[in-house]
Amino acid sequence: MLLSEFINQEFVLVTGIAQPKPLLMHLDQLGARYTHLPFADHHPFGSVDLEKITNFNLHILTTEKDYVRLKPHNLKNLYYLPIEQRFLSGKSEEFDSLIKSQF
């Protein structure tokens, strides 16, 4: 499902990351309607957490990092935002070269 489809319906946002604020700001700028369930960074999702998440009976959106931990629980309607990186300045080739030189 595309992010634009989430924007048009209410959903539950589940985050277990240290700094969810940029994600919240991004979704707010897009006009998304969601309930945010924040958890601590690297949170081990247990049965109580899963019940809280599924009680909303809505699509669930999470980060790619949290998706990896939630996927084994076979939650219905679980989706994630893929991680993307962009260089604000310079070229990715320069970064790649720097990393390769460290090996």
Stockholm file with secondary structure:
# STOCKHOLM 1.0

chainA/1-103         MLLSEFINQEFVLVTGIAQPKPLLMHLDQLGARYTHLPFADHHPFGSVDLEKITNFNLHILTTEKDYVRLKPHNLKNLYYLPIEQRFLSGKSEEFDSLIKSQF
#=GR chainA/1-103 SS CCHHHHHTSEEEEEECSSCCHHHHHHHHHTTCEEEEEECCTTCCCCHHHHHHHHTTCSEEEEEHHHHHHHGGGCCTTEEEECCCCCCSSSCHHHHHHHHHHTC
#=GC SS_cons         CCHHHHHTSEEEEEECSSCCHHHHHHHHHTTCEEEEEECCTTCCCCHHHHHHHHTTCSEEEEEHHHHHHHGGGCCTTEEEECCCCCCSSSCHHHHHHHHHHTC
//
